[in-house]
Amino acid sequence: MPILGLLIAVAVVSGVLSETVGPFIGAVAIFACAGLNFYATRQGKFVVWGNVLDQLRLQGDEEILDVGCGRGAILLMAAQHLTTGHAVGIDLWKRRDQSGNSIQAAERNAQLEGVADGGQLGTADMTALPFEDESFDLVISNLAIHNVKRDKRYKAIGEAIRVLRPGGRLMIADIMGATQYAKQLERLGINDVARRDLGWRMWLSGPWERTMLVSCTKSVGPTH
């Protein structure tokens, strides 16, 4: 946000000095992008993921894993759908991936939301998950897998499928790589892979940076 503010200031000064309208239009565009980003991260993602989780019709006894959970916003929303189940969030807690990212911040948020008892947080690499095969009924990820180096993203997808139980569901929201994620899932033997645009509420800076949801159900039979 400070960088965007600086860019807006530079554009305005440029417009004043040059006495042309172009820089002012640029300043308005930058301001609009900043507004979209603020809304998406502070409110839009909660609306979108609330709908996604509601549509899953969880029974309350599921074991849920959030891959790259960050400060825990989506993990805690999922945990609120549980009664006897558990929600687990893992991350490497890198601040370059998300401002204020830390396990302590996620723990504080869990306490504030009153779901600390039904959840668990840990430090782990999404490309080498420390869980047994077929441990979870639902694996979710929000704007996280793109932070992994390009040559390791397929491994993260494979790990998510490995820890998913037969009949379990995978939900990945990301701003890039949706096509590649879907193709990798198909290579792993998943037949019902779907992709859809999550809409303007998840635009991080405009329609050119759309967030897509890749979803599937793990086959009951063996995958490849």
C-alpha positions as CSV (number, residue, x, y, z in Angstrom):
1,M,0.0,0.0,0.0
2,P,2.8,2.6,0.7
3,I,4.2,1.9,-2.8
4,L,0.8,2.5,-4.3
5,G,0.4,5.7,-2.4
6,L,3.8,6.9,-3.7
7,L,2.8,6.0,-7.3
8,I,-0.5,8.0,-6.9
9,A,1.5,11.0,-5.5
10,V,4.0,10.8,-8.4
11,A,1.2,10.6,-10.9
12,V,-0.6,13.6,-9.4
13,V,2.5,15.7,-9.3
14,S,3.3,14.7,-12.9
15,G,-0.2,15.8,-14.0
16,V,0.2,19.2,-12.2
17,L,3.6,19.8,-13.7
18,S,2.7,18.7,-17.2
19,E,-0.8,20.2,-17.1
20,T,-2.1,17.1,-18.9
21,V,-5.0,14.8,-17.9
22,G,-3.1,11.5,-18.5
23,P,-1.3,11.2,-15.2
24,F,-4.5,12.0,-13.3
25,I,-6.3,9.1,-15.1
26,G,-3.3,6.9,-14.1
27,A,-3.7,8.1,-10.5
28,V,-7.4,7.2,-10.5
29,A,-6.6,3.7,-12.0
30,I,-3.9,3.1,-9.3
31,F,-6.4,4.2,-6.6
32,A,-9.0,1.8,-8.0
33,C,-6.6,-1.1,-8.0
34,A,-5.6,-0.3,-4.4
35,G,-9.3,-0.3,-3.4
36,L,-10.0,-3.6,-5.1
37,N,-7.0,-5.2,-3.3
38,F,-8.1,-3.8,0.1
39,Y,-11.7,-5.0,-0.4
40,A,-10.6,-8.5,-1.6
41,T,-8.2,-9.1,1.3
42,R,-10.4,-7.5,4.0
43,Q,-13.9,-8.6,3.1
44,G,-14.3,-10.1,-0.4
45,K,-12.4,-13.4,0.4
46,F,-14.7,-14.0,3.4
47,V,-17.8,-13.6,1.3
48,V,-16.5,-15.9,-1.4
49,W,-15.1,-18.6,0.9
50,G,-18.2,-18.5,3.0
51,N,-20.2,-19.4,-0.1
52,V,-17.7,-22.1,-1.1
53,L,-17.7,-23.7,2.3
54,D,-21.5,-23.5,2.6
55,Q,-21.8,-25.3,-0.7
56,L,-19.7,-28.2,0.6
57,R,-22.4,-29.0,3.1
58,L,-20.0,-30.2,5.7
59,Q,-21.3,-32.7,8.3
60,G,-19.1,-31.3,11.1
61,D,-16.9,-34.4,11.7
62,E,-14.5,-33.7,8.9
63,E,-10.7,-33.5,9.1
64,I,-9.7,-30.4,7.2
65,L,-6.2,-29.2,6.1
66,D,-5.5,-25.7,5.0
67,V,-2.3,-25.6,3.0
68,G,-0.5,-22.3,3.3
69,C,-2.9,-21.0,5.9
70,G,-1.2,-17.7,6.7
71,R,-2.9,-15.8,9.5
72,G,-5.7,-18.4,9.4
73,A,-8.6,-16.5,7.9
74,I,-10.0,-19.3,5.7
75,L,-8.9,-22.0,8.1
76,L,-10.9,-20.5,10.9
77,M,-14.0,-20.1,8.7
78,A,-13.7,-23.8,7.9
79,A,-13.3,-24.7,11.6
80,Q,-16.5,-22.9,12.4
81,H,-18.3,-25.5,10.3
82,L,-17.0,-28.4,12.5
83,T,-18.3,-29.9,15.7
84,T,-16.3,-33.1,16.4
85,G,-13.9,-32.7,13.4
86,H,-10.6,-30.9,13.4
87,A,-9.0,-28.2,11.2
88,V,-5.2,-28.2,10.7
89,G,-3.3,-25.3,9.2
90,I,0.3,-25.4,7.9
91,D,2.6,-22.7,6.6
92,L,6.3,-21.8,6.5
93,W,5.2,-18.4,7.9
94,K,7.2,-16.2,5.5
95,R,6.3,-12.6,5.7
96,R,7.1,-12.0,2.1
97,D,4.1,-14.2,1.3
98,Q,1.7,-12.3,3.5
99,S,2.2,-9.2,5.7
100,G,2.2,-10.0,9.4
101,N,2.4,-13.8,8.6
102,S,3.3,-15.8,11.7
103,I,2.0,-18.7,13.7
104,Q,1.5,-16.4,16.6
105,A,-0.8,-14.2,14.6
106,A,-2.8,-17.3,13.5
107,E,-3.0,-18.5,17.1
108,R,-4.3,-15.1,18.2
109,N,-7.0,-15.1,15.5
110,A,-8.1,-18.6,16.5
111,Q,-8.5,-17.5,20.1
112,L,-10.5,-14.4,19.0
113,E,-12.8,-16.6,16.8
114,G,-13.3,-19.1,19.6
115,V,-12.1,-22.1,17.5
116,A,-8.7,-22.7,19.0
117,D,-9.8,-26.0,20.6
118,G,-10.9,-27.5,17.3
119,G,-7.8,-26.5,15.4
120,Q,-4.1,-27.2,15.1
121,L,-1.3,-25.1,13.6
122,G,2.1,-26.2,12.5
123,T,5.2,-25.4,10.4
124,A,5.4,-27.5,7.3
125,D,6.3,-27.4,3.6
126,M,3.3,-27.9,1.3
127,T,5.6,-29.9,-1.0
128,A,6.4,-32.4,1.7
129,L,3.4,-32.6,4.1
130,P,4.1,-34.4,7.4
131,F,0.9,-36.4,7.3
132,E,0.0,-40.0,6.6
133,D,-1.7,-40.9,3.3
134,E,-5.5,-40.4,3.3
135,S,-5.6,-38.3,6.5
136,F,-8.1,-35.5,5.5
137,D,-11.6,-35.2,4.2
138,L,-11.1,-31.7,2.8
139,V,-7.9,-29.9,1.7
140,I,-8.2,-26.2,1.0
141,S,-5.7,-23.5,-0.1
142,N,-6.1,-19.8,-0.6
143,L,-3.6,-17.8,-2.6
144,A,-0.7,-19.9,-1.4
145,I,0.5,-22.4,-4.0
146,H,1.7,-19.7,-6.4
147,N,4.2,-18.7,-3.7
148,V,6.1,-22.0,-4.2
149,K,8.7,-22.1,-6.9
150,R,7.2,-23.0,-10.3
151,D,9.0,-26.4,-10.5
152,K,7.6,-27.5,-7.1
153,R,3.9,-26.5,-7.5
154,Y,3.1,-29.9,-9.1
155,K,4.6,-31.6,-6.0
156,A,2.4,-29.5,-3.8
157,I,-0.7,-30.6,-5.8
158,G,0.4,-34.2,-5.5
159,E,0.9,-33.9,-1.8
160,A,-2.6,-32.5,-1.3
161,I,-4.1,-35.5,-3.2
162,R,-1.9,-37.9,-1.3
163,V,-3.2,-36.8,2.1
164,L,-6.8,-36.7,0.9
165,R,-9.1,-39.6,1.7
166,P,-11.0,-41.3,-1.1
167,G,-14.1,-39.3,-1.7
168,G,-12.4,-36.3,-0.1
169,R,-12.5,-32.9,-1.7
170,L,-9.8,-30.4,-2.8
171,M,-10.4,-26.7,-3.1
172,I,-7.6,-24.4,-4.4
173,A,-8.1,-20.7,-4.9
174,D,-5.2,-19.0,-6.7
175,I,-4.4,-16.0,-9.0
176,M,-2.2,-18.0,-11.4
177,G,-1.6,-21.6,-12.4
178,A,-5.2,-22.8,-12.4
179,T,-4.8,-24.5,-15.8
180,Q,-1.6,-26.2,-14.7
181,Y,-3.1,-27.3,-11.4
182,A,-6.1,-28.8,-13.2
183,K,-3.9,-30.6,-15.7
184,Q,-1.7,-32.0,-12.9
185,L,-4.8,-33.3,-11.1
186,E,-6.0,-35.0,-14.3
187,R,-2.5,-36.6,-14.6
188,L,-2.9,-37.9,-11.1
189,G,-6.1,-39.7,-12.2
190,I,-8.7,-37.2,-10.9
191,N,-11.6,-37.2,-13.4
192,D,-14.0,-34.5,-12.1
193,V,-11.6,-31.5,-12.0
194,A,-13.5,-28.1,-12.3
195,R,-12.3,-24.5,-12.6
196,R,-14.3,-21.4,-12.1
197,D,-13.7,-17.7,-11.7
198,L,-14.4,-16.5,-8.1
199,G,-15.6,-13.1,-9.4
200,W,-14.8,-9.5,-8.7
201,R,-14.8,-10.0,-4.9
202,M,-11.5,-11.8,-5.3
203,W,-9.8,-9.5,-7.8
204,L,-6.6,-8.5,-6.2
205,S,-5.9,-5.5,-8.5
206,G,-8.3,-5.7,-11.3
207,P,-9.9,-8.1,-13.9
208,W,-6.5,-9.0,-15.2
209,E,-5.6,-10.6,-11.9
210,R,-8.6,-12.9,-11.3
211,T,-8.7,-15.6,-8.7
212,M,-9.8,-19.0,-9.9
213,L,-11.0,-21.9,-7.9
214,V,-9.8,-25.4,-8.9
215,S,-11.8,-28.1,-7.2
216,C,-12.1,-31.9,-7.4
217,T,-13.1,-35.0,-5.5
218,K,-10.5,-37.8,-5.0
219,S,-11.5,-41.0,-6.7
220,V,-12.4,-43.9,-4.5
221,G,-10.2,-46.1,-6.6
222,P,-6.4,-45.8,-6.8
223,T,-4.8,-42.7,-8.4
224,H,-1.7,-42.6,-10.6
